Amino acid sequence: MVFARKRFGQNFLHDEGVIERIVSAIGPSPQDALVEIGPGHGALTEPLLERAGRLDAIEIDRDLAATLQERFAGQGLTLHVADALRFDFAALAVQRGRKLRVLGNLPYNVSTPLLFHLLEAHGSIEDLHIMLQREVIARICAAPGSDDYGRLTVMLAPWVVAEALFEVGPGAFRPAPKVWSAVARLTVREAPAFPVDARFGRVVAAAFSQRRKTLRNGLRALLDAAAIERCGVDPGARPETLTPAQFAALAQALPSS
């Protein structure tokens, strides 16, 4: 048995009921190019292989990888001993000849950069089924005007349609984390919901770095009040009240860099 390592943010799923709910939500088939991030002890890997017949898995822990390789030898598992933050998902999609369906109980300590890395390959990914800290899933799926709505929500919005599926208690894991988790489905859009370039990220970051300030004050270094108004946005509004498309309109008002 390989024990959880803090540096990898490992908490191993073991609850059979939760495992079945996740696999059912994914609905795997032999036609899918499934990719599991952080398979751990193989709790999800086994039922996914049973239903799909093949699976790519990315595991950074070499000891776990060795155990998985032995356990699933000859069962359709292709194991990549690698850091998912540096893995080339687009290249794997080319190898598999289809878009990827990505899933995993993602390490909480790298969840945001990992999501952004995955969406750099958005054209190669069909959907993601992810389990994360409950508060992170709430931010991903939040609506404008809610307390959870923020930079992560807006930055993901052009690329995915996010749907919170269900919550998972600490007892479903070994060791049990101190927080609740939740599962979400992120369906990747065929095309971005609106034009996106580096200016979008600049505006969103500036606005939410001081979310208690109005846009007039928070975006002072980028746009004056008149420019904000010309975008059809109230300069006196706070960032959490804007839709992602309104942030995109503000970004388009910036000079191209």
C-alpha positions in Angstrom: 0.0 0.0 0.0 1.3 3.5 -0.9 0.4 6.1 1.6 -0.8 9.6 0.8 1.9 12.2 0.4 1.2 15.8 1.4 3.4 17.3 -1.3 1.2 15.8 -3.9 -2.0 16.8 -2.1 -3.2 13.2 -2.0 -6.5 12.1 -0.6 -7.6 8.7 -1.9 -11.3 8.1 -2.8 -12.7 4.9 -1.4 -16.5 5.3 -1.0 -18.2 2.9 -3.5 -21.3 4.9 -3.7 -19.5 8.1 -4.6 -17.3 6.2 -7.1 -20.5 4.9 -8.8 -22.1 8.4 -8.9 -19.0 9.8 -10.6 -18.7 7.0 -13.2 -22.4 7.3 -13.9 -22.1 11.0 -14.4 -19.2 10.5 -16.9 -21.1 7.8 -18.8 -17.9 6.2 -20.3 -18.0 4.2 -23.5 -15.5 2.3 -25.7 -15.6 5.2 -28.1 -14.2 7.7 -25.6 -10.6 8.9 -25.1 -10.7 9.0 -21.4 -7.9 10.6 -19.4 -7.7 10.3 -15.6 -5.6 12.8 -13.7 -4.2 11.4 -10.4 -5.6 7.9 -10.4 -4.2 7.2 -6.9 -5.1 3.6 -5.9 -7.3 3.1 -8.9 -10.7 3.6 -7.3 -12.1 5.2 -10.4 -9.7 3.6 -12.8 -11.1 0.1 -12.4 -14.8 0.8 -13.2 -13.8 3.1 -16.0 -11.7 0.4 -17.6 -14.5 -2.1 -17.2 -16.9 0.2 -19.1 -14.6 1.8 -21.6 -12.0 -0.8 -22.1 -9.1 1.7 -22.3 -7.9 4.7 -20.4 -4.9 7.0 -20.2 -3.9 8.0 -16.7 -1.5 10.6 -15.5 0.2 10.0 -12.2 3.1 12.0 -10.7 3.8 9.6 -7.9 6.2 7.0 -9.2 5.4 4.5 -6.4 1.7 4.7 -7.1 2.4 4.4 -10.8 4.3 1.2 -10.3 1.5 -0.3 -8.3 -1.1 0.8 -10.9 1.0 -0.6 -13.8 1.2 -4.0 -12.1 -2.5 -4.1 -11.0 -3.9 -3.1 -14.4 -1.4 -4.9 -16.7 -3.1 -6.0 -19.9 -6.4 -4.3 -19.1 -6.2 -1.3 -21.4 -4.4 1.2 -19.1 -1.8 3.5 -20.6 0.0 5.1 -17.7 1.9 8.4 -18.1 4.3 9.0 -15.1 4.2 12.8 -15.4 3.1 16.1 -13.9 -0.3 17.0 -15.2 0.6 20.7 -15.1 3.2 20.0 -17.8 1.5 17.3 -19.7 0.7 17.8 -23.4 -3.0 17.1 -23.7 -3.2 18.3 -27.3 -0.6 15.9 -28.4 -2.4 13.0 -26.6 -5.7 13.9 -28.4 -3.8 13.7 -31.7 -2.5 10.3 -30.8 -6.0 9.1 -29.8 -7.6 10.6 -32.9 -10.4 12.3 -31.0 -11.1 14.8 -28.3 -10.3 13.8 -24.8 -12.7 13.3 -21.9 -10.7 14.4 -18.8 -11.6 13.4 -15.2 -10.1 13.3 -11.8 -10.0 14.0 -8.1 -7.7 17.0 -8.6 -5.2 18.0 -6.0 -6.6 21.1 -4.2 -3.2 22.7 -4.0 -2.8 23.0 -7.9 -6.4 23.1 -9.0 -6.6 26.6 -10.5 -3.3 26.4 -12.5 -4.2 22.9 -13.6 -7.6 24.0 -14.9 -6.0 26.9 -16.8 -3.4 24.5 -18.3 -6.1 22.1 -19.4 -8.0 24.9 -21.1 -5.0 25.9 -23.0 -5.8 22.7 -24.9 -9.5 23.5 -25.1 -9.7 22.5 -28.8 -8.6 19.0 -27.8 -10.9 18.4 -24.9 -14.6 17.5 -25.0 -15.4 17.7 -21.3 -14.0 17.5 -17.8 -15.5 15.8 -14.8 -13.6 17.1 -11.8 -13.7 16.7 -8.0 -12.4 19.7 -6.1 -12.9 21.4 -2.8 -16.5 22.4 -2.5 -15.8 26.1 -2.3 -13.8 25.9 -5.6 -16.6 24.2 -7.4 -18.9 26.9 -6.1 -16.7 29.6 -7.6 -16.4 27.8 -10.9 -20.2 27.5 -11.2 -21.3 30.8 -9.6 -23.7 33.3 -11.1 -23.0 37.0 -11.4 -23.9 38.9 -8.2 -23.3 35.9 -5.9 -20.7 35.8 -3.2 -18.8 33.0 -4.9 -18.6 34.8 -8.3 -15.1 35.9 -9.0 -12.0 35.8 -11.2 -12.0 32.0 -11.6 -15.7 32.0 -12.7 -15.1 34.7 -15.3 -11.8 33.3 -16.7 -13.4 29.9 -17.3 -16.7 31.2 -18.7 -15.5 31.8 -22.3 -14.4 28.2 -22.6 -16.8 26.0 -20.7 -20.3 25.5 -19.5 -20.0 24.5 -15.9 -22.5 22.4 -13.9 -22.2 21.4 -10.3 -23.3 17.8 -9.8 -23.1 16.7 -6.2 -21.1 17.2 -3.0 -18.8 14.6 -1.3 -18.1 14.4 2.4 -14.6 14.0 3.9 -15.4 10.4 4.9 -15.3 9.3 1.3 -11.5 9.7 1.3 -8.4 8.3 3.1 -7.0 10.2 4.7 -10.1 12.3 5.3 -9.6 15.9 4.3 -10.8 18.8 6.6 -13.1 20.1 3.9 -16.0 18.9 1.8 -15.5 18.2 -1.9 -17.8 18.5 -4.9 -18.0 17.2 -8.4 -18.7 19.3 -11.5 -19.0 18.8 -15.2 -17.3 21.3 -17.5 -18.4 21.0 -21.1 -16.0 22.6 -23.4 -17.6 25.0 -25.9 -17.1 24.4 -29.6 -16.0 28.0 -29.9 -15.3 30.7 -27.2 -18.5 32.4 -26.0 -16.8 35.7 -27.0 -13.5 37.0 -28.3 -10.7 36.3 -25.8 -7.1 37.5 -25.7 -4.5 38.7 -23.1 -6.5 41.9 -22.5 -9.4 39.8 -21.1 -7.2 38.4 -18.4 -5.7 41.8 -17.6 -9.1 43.4 -17.1 -10.5 40.5 -15.0 -7.4 40.4 -12.8 -7.4 44.1 -12.2 -11.1 44.2 -11.4 -11.1 41.4 -8.9 -7.8 42.3 -7.2 -9.9 44.9 -5.4 -13.4 43.5 -5.7 -14.8 45.9 -3.1 -13.9 48.8 -5.3 -16.1 50.1 -8.1 -14.9 49.6 -11.7 -14.1 53.3 -11.8 -11.5 52.8 -9.2 -10.5 49.2 -9.8 -9.8 49.7 -13.5 -8.4 53.3 -13.2 -5.0 52.2 -14.5 -6.6 50.6 -17.6 -9.8 52.5 -18.5 -11.3 55.8 -17.4 -15.0 56.1 -16.5 -16.0 57.4 -19.9 -14.4 54.4 -21.6 -16.2 52.1 -19.3 -19.5 53.8 -20.0 -18.9 53.5 -23.8 -18.9 49.7 -23.2 -22.4 49.9 -21.8 -21.1 49.3 -18.3 -21.8 51.4 -15.2 -18.4 52.7 -13.8 -20.0 52.6 -10.4 -20.7 48.9 -10.5 -18.7 46.4 -8.6 -16.9 43.6 -10.5 -19.0 40.7 -9.1 -22.1 42.2 -10.8 -20.8 42.0 -14.3 -21.3 39.1 -16.7 -18.3 37.5 -18.4 -19.4 39.1 -21.7 -19.3 42.5 -20.1 -15.7 41.9 -19.0 -14.9 40.9 -22.6 -16.4 44.2 -23.8 -14.2 46.2 -21.4 -11.2 44.2 -22.6 -11.9 45.0 -26.2 -11.7 48.7 -25.3 -8.1 48.4 -24.3 -5.4 49.0 -26.8 -4.0 45.8 -28.4 -0.7 44.9 -26.8 
